[in-house]
């Protein structure tokens, strides 16, 4: 195990130190994709090195009939792949996978196990691979190995596939081919498939420059507990810069079902698969077969199928798995005749433009593509910024303005995408540096008195290269004791303070050292003028305003507001109370003098208590100051107020009046008054107190004037008494007839008698009717109102 781990690390580390050898251009003479029925599959076992006691290598191929040593199909030549098997396995344990590949027209060379005894070093590993390539070349020249094999090998298009540790060996060969193979005429592998790759340790980051199409496919089951992809595949590939790859995490697949059989111990160490072996291999072949058509037959129509893009060009998805990928470095499109920018130097005013021709790997041009295919192009600057490219038939061009691009070295990549599969050409160029330019005219530090001012670096200078300008140092050169200068922590601005609490006016000079961002040193210095700007300072409140005390119904007081406020400039001040220069509040009135710095406060009649008024004071420039003016009016004991006219009442005959006692008198201080009524003799009315009301009722049938009652009031100290002057207006009373009787005095006379009463003293007016007819007779009445 130690040697195997050492091999992996050494190989990948060696790729950093070695000098890359050129590899041949990819041959565009691809064999067409096989679209017919599956080929019968033949195989042959052999010993690559003559004299061995055991045939330990196997070739699986499209045949005329299925079986061992059958004649090869005549539809070739066929591309081929080298299968590197897992540790402790044999070639005959990989016939399920090999058969599926050979059925679709690709030969599979199954190598004997590579282990620490047979391949202890990277050199013996690459020698083993080159021996296979040499054997395939020799076998293609004869029919001795397999009948009909002569000329049936497409030697220009071959790839690698591996399982477990075999996938590690295959990855080492594919990634490091140009470092390990010194013969630049040998065809490199054009395909790489890793099934359940297993590593002992993860290599240091390396840079790879793979041969076209430079895209690898890895498949690991989600139930693989022998070599989980998160520990054996993803960390390895993330440390390889320059290789395009996709990892398909096959849901429910495990490690050993890619083999034909597995031992009890292997199954014990592996996870439980939730799919059958047939389903697991079917899922893998759904992508491996179109991947080989794409890479080894140049069939770009298989890109979306191989890399899980059946439904979306720009993102991958699989109903039976999930995907990780990094396909930016794929070389699936051929780009030629490029206007090279390598080493070119550009200024900020330049536009970098280059043109190229593009085609498919099989030589198809734009006009040969299906009309529904999506063809796009762009330029990528430093792998970050995208600029749209223009594609006209087989021509592609891109223009990148240098304005705003940082000085220094940059990489520009031209990318062409066809149906989501990309190819690119990269260039390195340098962007020159232009010196910092000052703003004209230069700004000035104008500092408010006892204040500060901020200047941004962008207000002082700019960099034509589009880099941010920063302030490195700032120094006060004159009147140092009056100023302080501070650079913002991010160096984007500088603040100048008039740092002394003083009424001072003067000037200074500030020296600044500036630097532009970027890798190229670009520094300048400049001296700016600074001066103190006199300001109209805010009014100062010396203290809170004391409570002002007045007396109820007393005189006014004057408040000097300069006892509480001061204007540093000694300017006239504007004072308002509750927003007005004069006005009336709840308890008092005020007036702000126009001539003197005083406010006059006068209590309102009979008002007492506390009130807080709002004072605003302004110098006419700054925001007014607001302060409270607390005032208190001390109460005095006032005599109650009498309305003597209220002692005259008018009412109707037999009416009853209720009069509020406050109509007669009230106490301004709100104290309670005591009331009483006294008879002054005979009266036509009755008077009484009912709570805080006076009740007056005219007697029955009485009218005229009356002065029969006293109404008295006192606050405990003073008594006021006055006769109520009551006028009763008469009202007409209905006359009363009563005690009527009829007596027959003879045959022709009746005697009728009645009682008459009229409270108003009116004359009697009585009409007699007999059977509806008015009758007359002799009428007599006495003084008591008895009539007959």
Secondary structure, DSSP 4 states (H G I P E B T S, - for coil): -HHHHHHHHHHHHHHHHSPPPP-PPPP--PPPPP-SSPPEEEEEEE-SSTT-SS--EEEEEEESSSEETPPBPTT--EEEEEEEPPTT--GGGGHHHHHHHHHTT-EEEEEPPP-TTT--SHHHHHHHHHHHHHHHHHHTT-SSSSTT-TT-EEEEEEEEEEETHHHHHHHHHHHHHHHH---TTSPPP--EEEES---SSPPPPEE--PPTT-EEEEEEETT-SSS-HHHHTHHHHHTEET-EEEEEEETT--SGGGSS---HHHHHHSPPPSS-HHHHHHHHHHHHHHHHHHHHH--GGGHHHHTT-SS-SSS--BTTEEEEEE-TT---EEEES----TTEEE-TT-EEEEEEEEEETTS--GGGS-TTS-EEEEEEETTTEEEE-EEETTEEEEEEE-TTPPSEEEEEEEEEEETTEEEEEEEEEEE--PPEEE-SSPP-EEEETT-EEEEEHHHHEEETTSPPEEEEEEEE-SSGGGEEEEE-TTSSEEEEEE-S-S----EEEEEEEEEE-SSS--EEEEEEEEEEE---PPPEE-SPPPPEEEETT---EEEEGGGTEE-TT----EEEETTBSEEE-SSEEEEE-SSSSEEEEEEPTT--EEEEEEEEEE-SSSPPEEEEEEEEEE---PPPEE-GGGGEEEEETT-EEEEEGGGTEE-TT----EEEEEE-SS-SEEEEEETTEEEEEEPTT--EEEEEEEEEEESSS-EEEEEEEEEEE------EEEEEEEEE-SSS-EEEEEEEE-TT-PPP---EEETTEEE-----B-TTSEE-
